[in-house]
Amino acid sequence: MLMKITTVSEISDVFSIFHDGIIEECVPAGDDIRMRIEIRYLAMWIRSDYTHFILNLSNVTDVAFRTWPSDLKSEPQDLYDPSVIFSPKLEILESSANDQLVTVVCKQASPDFEYGGGELVFRASAASVADQGGDEVSLDRLDRICKEYWEEWSVKNQH
């Protein structure tokens, strides 16, 4: 059984940890959503050949995506259908929590869409994370992996 992440702030923290990760796949199942987050630089800390994590969101409501139009003269669009929202691969830039809502700032690079990114907003009662092999990954462990990665990156990139 996967350890549940139950506060809006903790759910937002998961998305913040997955900064630069790409939502490669999003599968709604009733009120739940399963996402495959491609983020090799963190996944390989668990096992060198891993490339992604699975994020399960429970009791998801009020899902919306406000686009950033590529044409600056165009108005933003509000999208509500998960199949439309997640049609392009969305790269996670940052996340915040406010008033029981999670807001994930994303960009997307496909020229097939008339926007370069936007803000994904939703409510969820809980989340859980698994590694590529299906093993539970707690928020504390994700946080440690992230901090270790960035500490190592900082040492390697000192000038």
MDTraj code that builds the backbone (N, CA, C; nanometers):
import mdtraj as md
import numpy as np

residues = "MET LEU MET LYS ILE THR THR VAL SER GLU ILE SER ASP VAL PHE SER ILE PHE HIS ASP GLY ILE ILE GLU GLU CYS VAL PRO ALA GLY ASP ASP ILE ARG MET ARG ILE GLU ILE ARG TYR LEU ALA MET TRP ILE ARG SER ASP TYR THR HIS PHE ILE LEU ASN LEU SER ASN VAL THR ASP VAL ALA PHE ARG THR TRP PRO SER ASP LEU LYS SER GLU PRO GLN ASP LEU TYR ASP PRO SER VAL ILE PHE SER PRO LYS LEU GLU ILE LEU GLU SER SER ALA ASN ASP GLN LEU VAL THR VAL VAL CYS LYS GLN ALA SER PRO ASP PHE GLU TYR GLY GLY GLY GLU LEU VAL PHE ARG ALA SER ALA ALA SER VAL ALA ASP GLN GLY GLY ASP GLU VAL SER LEU ASP ARG LEU ASP ARG ILE CYS LYS GLU TYR TRP GLU GLU TRP SER VAL LYS ASN GLN HIS".split()
xyz = np.array([
    [0.0846, -0.1179, 0.0000],
    [0.0000, 0.0000, 0.0000],
    [0.0893, 0.1244, 0.0000],
    [0.0606, 0.2184, -0.0888],
    [0.1426, 0.3376, -0.0993],
    [0.1094, 0.4367, 0.0113],
    [0.2145, 0.5034, 0.0599],
    [0.1990, 0.6045, 0.1628],
    [0.1283, 0.7256, 0.1021],
    [0.0250, 0.7689, 0.1653],
    [-0.0532, 0.8808, 0.1134],
    [0.0072, 1.0145, 0.1554],
    [0.0050, 1.1039, 0.0640],
    [0.0427, 1.2426, 0.0848],
    [-0.0913, 1.3149, 0.0906],
    [-0.1225, 1.3794, 0.2033],
    [-0.2620, 1.4174, 0.2247],
    [-0.2909, 1.5663, 0.2338],
    [-0.1912, 1.6513, 0.2403],
    [-0.2233, 1.7939, 0.2464],
    [-0.1980, 1.8585, 0.1101],
    [-0.2663, 1.9688, 0.0861],
    [-0.2484, 2.0422, -0.0392],
    [-0.1029, 2.0879, -0.0521],
    [-0.0462, 2.1303, 0.0592],
    [0.0928, 2.1749, 0.0592],
    [0.1876, 2.0603, 0.0210],
    [0.1631, 1.9409, 0.0742],
    [0.2475, 1.8255, 0.0405],
    [0.2323, 1.7862, -0.1069],
    [0.1097, 1.7916, -0.1578],
    [0.0885, 1.7598, -0.3003],
    [0.1634, 1.8601, -0.3866],
    [0.1565, 1.9861, -0.3498],
    [0.2313, 2.0893, -0.4213],
    [0.3817, 2.0625, -0.4122],
    [0.4279, 2.0202, -0.2951],
    [0.5707, 1.9894, -0.2770],
    [0.6172, 1.8812, -0.3732],
    [0.5330, 1.7812, -0.3973],
    [0.5704, 1.6741, -0.4915],
    [0.5959, 1.7340, -0.6293],
    [0.5068, 1.8194, -0.6745],
    [0.5259, 1.8820, -0.8060],
    [0.6507, 1.9709, -0.8067],
    [0.6771, 2.0403, -0.6966],
    [0.7983, 2.1229, -0.6887],
    [0.9238, 2.0369, -0.6965],
    [0.9220, 1.9232, -0.6305],
    [1.0355, 1.8305, -0.6376],
    [1.0543, 1.7807, -0.7803],
    [0.9451, 1.7629, -0.8519],
    [0.9513, 1.7160, -0.9909],
    [0.9779, 1.8294, -1.0901],
    [1.0321, 1.9404, -1.0423],
    [1.0708, 2.0536, -1.1278],
    [1.1551, 2.0040, -1.2453],
    [1.1225, 2.0474, -1.3636],
    [1.1871, 2.0059, -1.4899],
    [1.1396, 1.8697, -1.5385],
    [1.0559, 1.8031, -1.4611],
    [0.9992, 1.6766, -1.5062],
    [0.8901, 1.7012, -1.6086],
    [0.8639, 1.6008, -1.6889],
    [0.7632, 1.6120, -1.7937],
    [0.6502, 1.5134, -1.7666],
    [0.5278, 1.5653, -1.7668],
    [0.4110, 1.4781, -1.7524],
    [0.3932, 1.4097, -1.8883],
    [0.4450, 1.2887, -1.8976],
    [0.4455, 1.2132, -2.0235],
    [0.3109, 1.1472, -2.0517],
    [0.2420, 1.1125, -1.9440],
    [0.1154, 1.0402, -1.9594],
    [0.0261, 1.0766, -1.8426],
    [-0.1008, 1.0929, -1.8714],
    [-0.1997, 1.1218, -1.7687],
    [-0.3226, 1.0369, -1.7965],
    [-0.3574, 0.9516, -1.7006],
    [-0.4681, 0.8595, -1.7203],
    [-0.5729, 0.8809, -1.6104],
    [-0.6867, 0.9434, -1.6437],
    [-0.7949, 0.9552, -1.5459],
    [-0.8604, 0.8186, -1.5223],
    [-0.8968, 0.7942, -1.3983],
    [-0.9686, 0.6715, -1.3616],
    [-1.0722, 0.7102, -1.2575],
    [-1.1928, 0.7375, -1.3039],
    [-1.2957, 0.7866, -1.2124],
    [-1.2550, 0.9238, -1.1628],
    [-1.2479, 0.9400, -1.0299],
    [-1.2071, 1.0673, -0.9707],
    [-1.0568, 1.0768, -0.9472],
    [-0.9835, 0.9742, -0.9872],
    [-0.8393, 0.9707, -0.9662],
    [-0.7660, 0.9966, -1.0972],
    [-0.6421, 1.0417, -1.0855],
    [-0.5575, 1.0627, -1.2025],
    [-0.4212, 0.9999, -1.1750],
    [-0.3738, 0.9260, -1.2733],
    [-0.2402, 0.8639, -1.2661],
    [-0.1523, 0.9339, -1.3687],
    [-0.0371, 0.9847, -1.3217],
    [0.0563, 1.0537, -1.4102],
    [0.1906, 0.9822, -1.4124],
    [0.2480, 0.9743, -1.5312],
    [0.3866, 0.9275, -1.5418],
    [0.4721, 1.0529, -1.5607],
    [0.5582, 1.0767, -1.4627],
    [0.6443, 1.1944, -1.4653],
    [0.7852, 1.1496, -1.5051],
    [0.8249, 1.1906, -1.6228],
    [0.9580, 1.1592, -1.6744],
    [1.0560, 1.2585, -1.6120],
    [1.1468, 1.2072, -1.5287],
    [1.2439, 1.2924, -1.4618],
    [1.3659, 1.2085, -1.4265],
    [1.4406, 1.1783, -1.5298],
    [1.5545, 1.0860, -1.5197],
    [1.6534, 1.1255, -1.4110],
    [1.6839, 1.2558, -1.4011],
    [1.7883, 1.2970, -1.3071],
    [1.7545, 1.2614, -1.1618],
    [1.6261, 1.2499, -1.1269],
    [1.5895, 1.2044, -0.9922],
    [1.5660, 1.0547, -0.9870],
    [1.5018, 1.0000, -1.0901],
    [1.4692, 0.8563, -1.0905],
    [1.5952, 0.7705, -1.0826],
    [1.7021, 0.8148, -1.1475],
    [1.8242, 0.7341, -1.1482],
    [1.8923, 0.7294, -1.0117],
    [1.8513, 0.8139, -0.9183],
    [1.9044, 0.8054, -0.7822],
    [1.8473, 0.6832, -0.7101],
    [1.7353, 0.6336, -0.7588],
    [1.6779, 0.5125, -0.7014],
    [1.7394, 0.3897, -0.7677],
    [1.7457, 0.3934, -0.9005],
    [1.8108, 0.2869, -0.9764],
    [1.8605, 0.3479, -1.1076],
    [1.9812, 0.3170, -1.1452],
    [2.0486, 0.3870, -1.2554],
    [1.9749, 0.3795, -1.3889],
    [1.8919, 0.2770, -1.4093],
    [1.8210, 0.2670, -1.5371],
    [1.6778, 0.3221, -1.5303],
    [1.6393, 0.3785, -1.4170],
    [1.5052, 0.4366, -1.4045],
    [1.5001, 0.5750, -1.4682],
    [1.3817, 0.6066, -1.5251],
    [1.3646, 0.7358, -1.5922],
    [1.2421, 0.8128, -1.5433],
    [1.1523, 0.7494, -1.4678],
    [1.0291, 0.8185, -1.4301],
    [0.9733, 0.7708, -1.2962],
    [0.8743, 0.8463, -1.2505],
    [0.7953, 0.8126, -1.1320],
    [0.6491, 0.8077, -1.1732],
    [0.5684, 0.7401, -1.0925],
    [0.4240, 0.7380, -1.1101],
    [0.3630, 0.8174, -0.9949],
    [0.2836, 0.9167, -1.0302],
    [0.2144, 0.9989, -0.9318],
    [0.0656, 0.9697, -0.9434],
    [0.0060, 0.9257, -0.8342],
    [-0.1374, 0.8993, -0.8296],
    [-0.2042, 1.0071, -0.7452],
    [-0.3006, 1.0761, -0.8038],
    [-0.3778, 1.1775, -0.7334],
    [-0.5175, 1.1226, -0.7076],
    [-0.5669, 1.1377, -0.5859],
    [-0.6972, 1.0834, -0.5468],
    [-0.8015, 1.1929, -0.5332],
    [-0.9243, 1.1592, -0.5722],
    [-1.0392, 1.2484, -0.5585],
    [-1.0107, 1.3867, -0.6178],
    [-0.9719, 1.3860, -0.7419],
    [-0.9361, 1.5094, -0.8116],
    [-1.0619, 1.5810, -0.8605],
    [-1.0699, 1.7100, -0.8323],
    [-1.1818, 1.7928, -0.8783],
    [-1.1279, 1.9269, -0.9269],
    [-1.2141, 2.0013, -0.9920],
    [-1.1847, 2.1388, -1.0325],
    [-1.0572, 2.1503, -1.1155],
    [-1.0357, 2.0537, -1.2045],
    [-0.9168, 2.0561, -1.2899],
    [-0.9358, 2.1601, -1.3999],
    [-0.8371, 2.2462, -1.4138],
    [-0.8403, 2.3477, -1.5194],
    [-0.6973, 2.3804, -1.5599],
    [-0.6841, 2.4268, -1.6828],
    [-0.5538, 2.4700, -1.7338],
    [-0.5751, 2.6018, -1.8074],
    [-0.5119, 2.7072, -1.7577],
    [-0.5186, 2.8399, -1.8220],
    [-0.3937, 2.8548, -1.9069],
    [-0.4142, 2.8675, -2.0372],
    [-0.3032, 2.8688, -2.1322],
    [-0.2330, 3.0045, -2.1376],
    [-0.1068, 2.9999, -2.1816],
    [-0.0303, 3.1191, -2.2177],
    [-0.0227, 3.1192, -2.3695],
    [-0.1010, 3.2004, -2.4356],
    [-0.1020, 3.1982, -2.5822],
    [0.0354, 3.2321, -2.6415],
    [0.0708, 3.1618, -2.7477],
    [0.1951, 3.1915, -2.8200],
    [0.1853, 3.3278, -2.8867],
    [0.0665, 3.3587, -2.9355],
    [0.0405, 3.4897, -2.9953],
    [-0.0005, 3.5827, -2.8812],
    [0.0844, 3.6783, -2.8507],
    [0.0596, 3.7644, -2.7352],
    [-0.0667, 3.8484, -2.7467],
    [-0.1227, 3.8582, -2.8658],
    [-0.2464, 3.9340, -2.8843],
    [-0.3702, 3.8497, -2.8551],
    [-0.3514, 3.7196, -2.8416],
    [-0.4645, 3.6297, -2.8148],
    [-0.4947, 3.6246, -2.6656],
    [-0.6173, 3.5896, -2.6352],
    [-0.6600, 3.5736, -2.4965],
    [-0.6249, 3.4329, -2.4470],
    [-0.5915, 3.4197, -2.3192],
    [-0.5710, 3.2853, -2.2640],
    [-0.6992, 3.2035, -2.2754],
    [-0.6834, 3.0725, -2.2873],
    [-0.7987, 2.9819, -2.2884],
    [-0.8002, 2.9045, -2.1581],
    [-0.9192, 2.8725, -2.1118],
    [-0.9348, 2.7841, -1.9968],
    [-0.9787, 2.6484, -2.0481],
    [-0.8976, 2.5473, -2.0223],
    [-0.9269, 2.4104, -2.0644],
    [-0.9690, 2.3299, -1.9419],
    [-1.0670, 2.2415, -1.9589],
    [-1.1193, 2.1653, -1.8458],
    [-1.1152, 2.0143, -1.8669],
    [-1.0990, 1.9695, -1.9879],
    [-1.0984, 1.8270, -2.0194],
    [-0.9558, 1.7732, -2.0049],
    [-0.9323, 1.6795, -1.9098],
    [-0.7964, 1.6262, -1.8920],
    [-0.7345, 1.5705, -2.0208],
    [-0.8155, 1.5125, -2.1086],
    [-0.7589, 1.4589, -2.2327],
    [-0.7053, 1.5710, -2.3217],
    [-0.7631, 1.6889, -2.3114],
    [-0.7156, 1.8058, -2.3862],
    [-0.5984, 1.8711, -2.3124],
    [-0.6122, 1.8865, -2.1827],
    [-0.5072, 1.9490, -2.1018],
    [-0.3749, 1.8752, -2.1183],
    [-0.3797, 1.7426, -2.1108],
    [-0.2564, 1.6637, -2.1120],
    [-0.2216, 1.6090, -2.2500],
    [-0.2861, 1.6617, -2.3525],
    [-0.2538, 1.6202, -2.4887],
    [-0.1097, 1.6557, -2.5245],
    [-0.0624, 1.7780, -2.4957],
    [0.0809, 1.8011, -2.5107],
    [0.1524, 1.7511, -2.3849],
    [0.2790, 1.7226, -2.3971],
    [0.3596, 1.6882, -2.2800],
    [0.3889, 1.8175, -2.2056],
    [0.3536, 1.8211, -2.0785],
    [0.3714, 1.9412, -1.9982],
    [0.4950, 1.9281, -1.9103],
    [0.5823, 2.0269, -1.9180],
    [0.7009, 2.0302, -1.8325],
    [0.6685, 2.1110, -1.7073],
    [0.7005, 2.0546, -1.5917],
    [0.6715, 2.1173, -1.4631],
    [0.7793, 2.2212, -1.4321],
    [0.7359, 2.3448, -1.4074],
    [0.8302, 2.4509, -1.3727],
    [0.8304, 2.4808, -1.2230],
    [0.7120, 2.4935, -1.1655],
    [0.7011, 2.5211, -1.0223],
    [0.5594, 2.4911, -0.9769],
    [0.5402, 2.4904, -0.8462],
    [0.4087, 2.4598, -0.7917],
    [0.3855, 2.5397, -0.6644],
    [0.2582, 2.5657, -0.6377],
    [0.2216, 2.6339, -0.5139],
    [0.0860, 2.5819, -0.4678],
    [0.0560, 2.6086, -0.3412],
    [-0.0723, 2.5680, -0.2835],
    [-0.1366, 2.6901, -0.2199],
    [-0.2679, 2.7051, -0.2458],
    [-0.3397, 2.8191, -0.1909],
    [-0.4884, 2.7859, -0.1901],
    [-0.5526, 2.8061, -0.0775],
    [-0.6969, 2.7890, -0.0675],
    [-0.7429, 2.6515, -0.1159],
    [-0.6722, 2.5480, -0.0738],
    [-0.7042, 2.4086, -0.1075],
    [-0.6846, 2.3756, -0.2552],
    [-0.6210, 2.4652, -0.3306],
    [-0.5912, 2.4416, -0.4718],
    [-0.4412, 2.4244, -0.4908],
    [-0.4053, 2.3309, -0.5772],
    [-0.2665, 2.3169, -0.6202],
    [-0.2572, 2.3853, -0.7560],
    [-0.1559, 2.4686, -0.7732],
    [-0.1295, 2.5332, -0.9014],
    [0.0082, 2.4902, -0.9474],
    [0.0135, 2.4310, -1.0670],
    [0.1397, 2.3850, -1.1239],
    [0.1652, 2.4661, -1.2509],
    [0.2732, 2.5407, -1.2501],
    [0.3112, 2.6191, -1.3672],
    [0.3871, 2.5262, -1.4616],
    [0.3421, 2.5216, -1.5876],
    [0.3972, 2.4279, -1.6854],
    [0.4317, 2.4996, -1.8152],
    [0.5240, 2.4415, -1.8896],
    [0.5449, 2.4876, -2.0262],
    [0.5322, 2.3669, -2.1174],
    [0.5122, 2.3942, -2.2450],
    [0.5068, 2.2862, -2.3437],
    [0.5716, 2.3382, -2.4711],
    [0.6394, 2.2504, -2.5428],
    [0.7219, 2.2925, -2.6562],
    [0.6650, 2.2551, -2.7932],
    [0.5556, 2.1831, -2.7977],
    [0.5026, 2.1383, -2.9265],
    [0.4462, 2.2548, -3.0077],
    [0.4870, 2.2668, -3.1340],
    [0.4304, 2.3718, -3.2196],
    [0.2867, 2.3414, -3.2634],
    [0.2363, 2.2227, -3.2290],
    [0.1002, 2.1841, -3.2667],
    [-0.0072, 2.2537, -3.1840],
    [0.0342, 2.3279, -3.0818],
    [-0.0614, 2.3950, -2.9934],
    [-0.0365, 2.5453, -2.9976],
    [-0.1405, 2.6216, -2.9761],
    [-0.1315, 2.7674, -2.9861],
    [-0.0938, 2.8326, -2.8533],
    [-0.0299, 2.7571, -2.7678],
    [0.0154, 2.8105, -2.6396],
    [0.1476, 2.7434, -2.6012],
    [0.2249, 2.8186, -2.5233],
    [0.3563, 2.7686, -2.4830],
    [0.3593, 2.7129, -2.3422],
    [0.2470, 2.7137, -2.2756],
    [0.2389, 2.6621, -2.1390],
    [0.1160, 2.7178, -2.0717],
    [0.1194, 2.7144, -1.9386],
    [0.0073, 2.7671, -1.8641],
    [0.0106, 2.7214, -1.7202],
    [-0.1026, 2.7372, -1.6550],
    [-0.1162, 2.7005, -1.5145],
    [-0.2211, 2.5917, -1.4995],
    [-0.1766, 2.4788, -1.4482],
    [-0.2640, 2.3663, -1.4164],
    [-0.3110, 2.3857, -1.2731],
    [-0.4416, 2.3852, -1.2530],
    [-0.4995, 2.4055, -1.1203],
    [-0.5931, 2.2889, -1.0909],
    [-0.5887, 2.2396, -0.9674],
    [-0.6784, 2.1289, -0.9296],
    [-0.6849, 2.1158, -0.7784],
    [-0.7839, 2.0397, -0.7351],
    [-0.7960, 1.9973, -0.5952],
    [-0.7782, 1.8459, -0.5938],
    [-0.7158, 1.7944, -0.4885],
    [-0.7028, 1.6498, -0.4703],
    [-0.6972, 1.6219, -0.3209],
    [-0.7562, 1.5109, -0.2800],
    [-0.7574, 1.4799, -0.1368],
    [-0.6300, 1.4099, -0.0916],
    [-0.5587, 1.3469, -0.1859],
    [-0.4376, 1.2740, -0.1479],
    [-0.3568, 1.2433, -0.2733],
    [-0.2326, 1.2031, -0.2504],
    [-0.1448, 1.1609, -0.3593],
    [-0.0546, 1.0506, -0.3075],
    [0.0007, 0.9746, -0.3994],
    [0.1039, 0.8767, -0.3649],
    [0.2006, 0.8706, -0.4822],
    [0.3236, 0.8333, -0.4510],
    [0.4286, 0.8283, -0.5522],
    [0.4924, 0.6904, -0.5485],
    [0.5188, 0.6372, -0.6686],
    [0.5892, 0.5092, -0.6815],
    [0.7032, 0.5285, -0.7806],
    [0.8089, 0.4521, -0.7603],
    [0.9174, 0.4569, -0.8576],
    [0.8791, 0.3734, -0.9791],
    [0.9676, 0.3670, -1.0737],
    [0.9391, 0.2975, -1.1995],
    [0.9094, 0.1494, -1.1781],
    [0.9652, 0.0912, -1.0741],
    [0.9411, -0.0498, -1.0438],
    [0.8153, -0.0740, -0.9634],
    [0.7448, 0.0339, -0.9264],
    [0.6203, 0.0206, -0.8521],
    [0.6360, 0.0287, -0.7015],
    [0.7584, 0.0526, -0.6535],
    [0.7805, 0.0630, -0.5091],
    [0.7468, 0.2031, -0.4589],
    [0.6856, 0.2062, -0.3420],
    [0.6470, 0.3316, -0.2793],
    [0.7679, 0.4221, -0.2572],
    [0.7465, 0.5509, -0.2773],
    [0.8483, 0.6513, -0.2475],
    [0.7796, 0.7582, -0.1628],
    [0.8251, 0.7738, -0.0386],
    [0.7633, 0.8724, 0.0506],
    [0.8051, 1.0132, 0.0105],
    [0.7298, 1.1099, 0.0566],
    [0.7636, 1.2494, 0.0314],
    [0.8995, 1.2817, 0.0927],
    [0.9273, 1.2298, 0.2113],
    [1.0569, 1.2538, 0.2751],
    [1.1711, 1.1996, 0.1902],
    [1.1531, 1.0808, 0.1347],
    [1.2585, 1.0228, 0.0514],
    [1.2759, 1.1037, -0.0780],
    [1.1654, 1.1429, -0.1390],
    [1.1735, 1.2274, -0.2592],
    [1.2497, 1.3560, -0.2287],
    [1.2184, 1.4165, -0.1156],
    [1.2839, 1.5406, -0.0761],
    [1.4343, 1.5183, -0.0566],
    [1.4720, 1.4087, 0.0081],
    [1.6150, 1.3775, 0.0277],
    [1.6858, 1.3560, -0.1053],
    [1.6224, 1.2805, -0.1957],
    [1.6815, 1.2541, -0.3272],
    [1.7029, 1.3865, -0.4012],
    [1.6039, 1.4718, -0.3964],
    [1.6118, 1.6004, -0.4644],
    [1.7254, 1.6852, -0.4071],
    [1.7320, 1.6941, -0.2755],
    [1.8383, 1.7735, -0.2122],
    [1.9761, 1.7165, -0.2441],
    [1.9905, 1.5843, -0.2408],
    [2.1199, 1.5216, -0.2735],
    [2.1580, 1.5505, -0.4182],
    [2.0607, 1.5424, -0.5090],
    [2.0902, 1.5704, -0.6495],
    [2.1414, 1.7136, -0.6645],
    [2.0677, 1.8101, -0.6084],
    [2.1049, 1.9504, -0.6276],
    [2.2338, 1.9857, -0.5549],
    [2.2618, 1.9213, -0.4414],
    [2.3911, 1.9432, -0.3748],
    [2.5048, 1.8929, -0.4631],
    [2.4888, 1.7736, -0.5200],
    [2.5914, 1.7195, -0.6086],
    [2.6062, 1.8066, -0.7333],
    [2.4951, 1.8509, -0.7892],
    [2.4976, 1.9370, -0.9077],
    [2.5731, 2.0658, -0.8778],
    [2.5468, 2.1232, -0.7606],
    [2.6115, 2.2487, -0.7204],
    [2.7629, 2.2312, -0.7103],
    [2.8072, 2.1219, -0.6503],
    [2.9507, 2.0947, -0.6374],
    [3.0149, 2.0792, -0.7744],
    [2.9497, 2.0057, -0.8627],
    [3.0033, 1.9814, -0.9982],
    [3.0082, 2.1088, -1.0819],
    [2.9193, 2.2049, -1.0533],
    [2.9063, 2.3222, -1.1382],
    [2.9599, 2.4508, -1.0752],
    [3.0439, 2.4366, -0.9724],
    [3.1062, 2.5552, -0.9137],
    [3.2117, 2.6069, -1.0099],
    [3.2212, 2.7366, -1.0176],
    [3.3217, 2.7973, -1.1070],
    [3.4376, 2.8501, -1.0303],
])
top = md.Topology()
chain = top.add_chain()
for i, resn in enumerate(residues, 1):
    res = top.add_residue(resn, chain, resSeq=i)
    for name in ("N", "CA", "C"):
        top.add_atom(name, md.element.get_by_symbol(name[0]), res)
traj = md.Trajectory(xyz[None], top)
